[in-house]
């Protein structure tokens, strides 16, 4: 029999320990986010539809993005036990410099449209975390201002080759003069992909007011207040704006881009050169013989060719072919630290996060980007400990099995 007694006040008080309240609304909002998906939910609630859909959407039926995310879900980890992994080392040396975590912030266009702190929030958060920040050609903060926000950290520049080649060459020289250490020469955008969400929303730079955008803005006055009381949104590295995103990209990009352009850029750029947008093994092998330092397996976040190859699926074969000659990055579909750990285990030297970073930015500006990095960092450390590895170098393909859903028909 259980002996019962009247509850003692002291016992009750011991149980009644309340959490210290968080008075700042942004801090409270971000503290409630435990995953990147949570940040996405907050971002969607706080951001007008056109800006959110520009970040969240991809091309045509959005099949490429869905498949990329599914590929990361379709993995099975193989942990080891009794390895004594109380502390893990998440640092590495990539493209000649240090990285405290195995991911960098990816280049994103129109970033201040999502939240007015834009690239400054990304660059300063990257500096604090010890990871690289990548500025897009279509960025809304200048090369020099990003350098000022991240003066002693690693800055990378993403380059589109435009119809007017001299614009691209001048941007390359400016990035070099500002001390950016790596150039991401992007090759998967000879023309703009069909981003149907943007077309349906009438998305443009600067935003155009319609009855729909006004109605959508009513419950989001904070976004419009920020937008209207901060410097005008414009492309910091380009002189002309106006029109839909697709029209802007079509005006800036050039379908005649070729290996000859790569040769010219290699002659101008003094730092590390990475080719971003590689989507097959043959191209990776070709690039290995052309004096580049690395490649990024990417289908542009699913925003260009729908039904493009899945970068994470390409990774093992590309590593076998050129992993001893090139440093290899991977992006598209990464939404957790476990996705990053799986990529490193299969041979990637680094990963890039785009949407995950922007969800944090929309959810809370600089503090939201810090929260994105913290969530991914915590997930990386926890996954590594559960796998029984103490450093990134200990991760091997044996730790990951890629389960198959899509197999080619003979």
N, C-alpha and C positions, 0 to 999 in steps of 0.2 A: 504494500500500500504506500501511496505517496503522501507524505506529511504536508498538509497545507497550512498557510499562515496568511494573515493580512499583509498586503504589500506595505513595505516600509518606505516612507517618503524619500529617504536617501537612495534606495534602489531605483525609485521612479526618476529622481533627478539624474542619476547616472545614465539612464536610458535616454533622457531627453536632451541630447546634445545636437543643437541645430547648427547647420552650416552657416558660416559667416556670409552675410548678404553681399552681393556684388552690385554696387550702385550704378556703375557705368554701364549703359545699355549695350555698347559695342562689346565690352569685355564679357558681359553676361551672355550675349548672343554667341560669341566665339567659343566661350567655355563649354557651351552646350553641344558644340560640334565635335564629334568623336571620330568621324570619317570624312573623306572627301565628298562622299554623297551627302552628308549632312551640310557641308559648306555649300554644295550645289543647291540644296533646298532653300537655304537662307538667301543665296544669291538670286534665285528666281523670284523670291518674294520681294526683294528690295530693288530690283533692276527692271526698267521698262522692257517690254517684250522684244522690241527690235534689237536692242543691245544684247540682251540675254541670248536670244536665238542666234545672233551672229557668233557668239562664243560657243554655244551648246550644239549648234547644228553642223552638218557636213553636206556632202554633195548628193544631189538627186534623191534616191530612196534611202540614203544614209546606211547602205549595206556595208560598206567598207569599215566604217566606224564600229558598227554593231559586231561585225566579225572580229575586229581587233580586240574589242573588250571581251568577247566570248573566248577568244584564244587564251587570254590570261586567266579566265575562270576555269578553263579546261586544262588545268595542270594538277599534278599530284606531286607533293613533296615527299622526299624520302629522308627522314631525320635519323641522325645517329644519337646514341645515348651515352651517358656517363663520360662526357667529354670535358667537364669542368669549365663551362663558358660563362662564368660570372660577369666577365667584362668582354666586350667585343669592340673591334676596331673597324669603323665604317669608312676610314679614309683611304685614299689612293692617289697615285700620280697619273694624270691624264693629260695628254697633249702638252707635255712639258711643264705642267704645273700641278699644285696640290688641289685636291677636292676633299672636303671633310665628310661629305656624303656622296653616294654614287649617282647623283642626278644634278642636272643644271636646269635653270629656268629657260624654257624654249623661247624662240622669237615669236612675238604675237603682234599683229597689226592693229591699229586703231585703239590702242590699249586704254588711253584716257577716256574713251567713250564708255568703257565698262565702269570705271570709277576714276575720279579726277586725279588721284595721286599717281595713277598709271605706272609708267616705267620707273619713275623715281622710287615708288614703293617696292617694286620688284628688285631693282638694283641694290637699294639699301638693305633689304631683307636678305638678299643673296650675300652681301658683304658680311652681315652679322652671322650668317650660318656657315660661311666659308665655302660657298659653292659659286660656280660661274653664273653670270647673267648674260643672256643673249638679246641684243637689240635688233629689231626688224628694220629692214629698209622702209617699211610702211609704218614705222613707229611714230608716236606722237610726242616724243621727247628727243632732243638732239643728241648726237654722238657726244658732244662736249658736256652736256648736262648730265648724261648718264655717267660719264667718267667722274664728274664732280660728286655724284651721289655714291659712287663706288671707287674712290680714288686709289685704294691700296688692295682691292680685290681683283678678281679675274673678270674681264669683260670680253665677250665674244660679239661679233657682228655678223648678221645674216644678210647676204647680198642677193638681190635679184638682178639679172642682166636685162637691161631695158632696151627699148628700141633706140633711144638715144644713148649709145654706149658711153659717151663721155660723162653722163650723170653717174653711171655705175662706177666708172674709173675714179671720179672725184670722191665719191663716198668711200671707196676703198682707201684712197690716200688719207682722207680725214680720219678714218678709223685707225689707221696705222699711226698717224701723227698723235692721236689721243692716247696711244698706248694699249689699244685692244690687242690681245695676244693671239686670237684665233678668228679666222674668217670661215663662215659657213656659206659656201657657194651653193645656192639652191637651184636644182635642176628639174624639179617636177611640176613647174608652172609655166610651160610655154604659152598656155592660154588659161583663162580662169575656169575653174570648175563651175558646174551649174548648182549654185547654192540656193535651193528653192525657197527655203525659209526667208532668206534675205529679200528675194524678189517679191514674195507674198507680203512681206512687211514694208516694202518700199524703202529698204534700208539704204541710207546714203550718208555721206560725209560732206558738210555737217548734217545732223538729223533734220528732216523736214517735218513740220507740224501738219498733221491731218486730224480729222475728227477722231480717228482711231487712236493715234498717238496721244491726243489730249485725254481721251477717256482712260487709256491705259496708265497715264501719268498721275491721275487724280489720287490714287492711294500711295503714290511714291513721290511725295513732294520733296523729300530730302535729296533724291537724285537730281531733280531739276534745279533745286537750290544750289547744289554743288556745281552743276553744269553751267548755270547762268552767272555765278559769282566768281568763277575762276577763269584764267586765260582761255581765249577762244581755242576750240579744238581744231587742229590742223596737222598735216603731215610735217614733221619737223625736218625731214630730209628731202622733201619734194616740194616743188613750187606751185603745183596746181592741184586743186581739189574740186569736188562736185561730181554728182552722178552716183549711180549705184556702185556697190563694191565691185561687181563683175566688170562694169564699164571702166572703172579706175584700173583694175588689174589688166584688162585687155589693152589699155593705153600704155601701161608701164611695161608689160612683158613682151617678149618677142619670140614667136615660134621658130625663128631661124637660129636660136641659140645652139651652139655646137662645141665640139672639143677645141676648136680654134679659140673660142672665147675663154675657155679654161686656161689655155696656154698664155693668153694675154694677162689674165688676172694673176696667174702664178708669177708672172714677171713683175707685177706691180706690188704684190703683197709680200711683206718681209717675214710674216709670222707663220704659225701653223695654218694649214689649209685643209678644210674638211668639205667633202661633197655631201650635201644633204638632199635626200630624196631618191636614194638608190633602191631599186625594187626588183633586182634579179641578180643571180650569182655571176652571170657573164659580165655585166657592167662593173660589178665589184672587182672582178679579176682584171678587167681592162684598166680601171683606175689605179690598181696596185702598181702597174707598170708606168704610171705617168707622173710620179713624183709627188703625189698628194700624201698628206699625213694621216688622214682618217676619212671615214664615211659614216653617214647616219642612214640606217635603214628606216625608211619613213614613207608613208603614202599621204603625207601632209595632213595628218589627222583625219583622213577620210574626206578631205575637202576638195580634192581634185578629181581623180578618176574613180568613180564608184565601181565596186567589185575589184579594186586593185589588190595586189598580193598583201598578205598579212605580214607586217614586218617581224613580229615575234616568231612566226613560223619560218621565215627565211633565215633567222639568226643562226641556228646550228650549222646549216650548210655553208653559209657565208664565212663563218668563223673557221670551218675546216679548210675552206679554199684560200682565204687571205688573212686569217687571223694573225699569222706570224709576220705579216708585212704592213698591215694597217691597224690603226686603232678604230674600234667599231662602236658606234652608238646606236641606240634604237629609241624610237618614239611611237606614238599613236596608241591610244587605248589605255595608257597607264593611269590607274586610279587608286593604287595602294602601294604601300611599301613592299608587300609580298610580290607584286608585279615587278618591282625593281630588283628584288633579290633573285627572282627567277631569271630575269634577263642577265644579270651578272653571272649567275651559275651556268648559263648556257653560252657564256663567252663574251658578252658585251663588256666593253670597258667603261661605259657610262650610259646613262639614259637622259632623256629630256622630258620635262613636264610642261604642258601648255594649258589645257583646260583646268587642270587641278589648281594651277597657280591663279588663273583668272577667277575661278569660283571663290577662292579666298579673297582676292582683291575686291570683288563685288560684295562679298559678305562683310568686309570690314577694313578696306584700305590696306595700309602697311601692316597693321596688326593682323589682318586676315591672311596676308601672305606669310607672315610669321607663323600663323596657326597652321597653314598648309604644310609648311616645312616641318613644323613640330610633329604633326600627325604622321607624315611620311617617315620622318626620322624614328619616331617611336615604333612604328610598324616594322621598319627595317631591323632595328635592334632586336625586337621581340622575335621576329621570324628567324633571324640568325641564331639566337639563343635556343629556340625550339628545334632548329636543325642541328645544333651541336657544333657550330663553327664559331671561331673566335675572330676571324678576319675575312675580308672579301676574298683574299687569295685562297682561302680554304674552300670556297664554294666551287663545286664541280658539276658537270652535266649529270653526274650520278645522283645529285640531290633533286632533280626535276624530271618528271615525265610529262611530255606534251600529249594529252589525250586527244583523240581524233574524232571530229564530227564530219569534216569535209575532206573527202578523198577523191582524187581525180579518177574519172572513168577511163578505162583503157581505150 
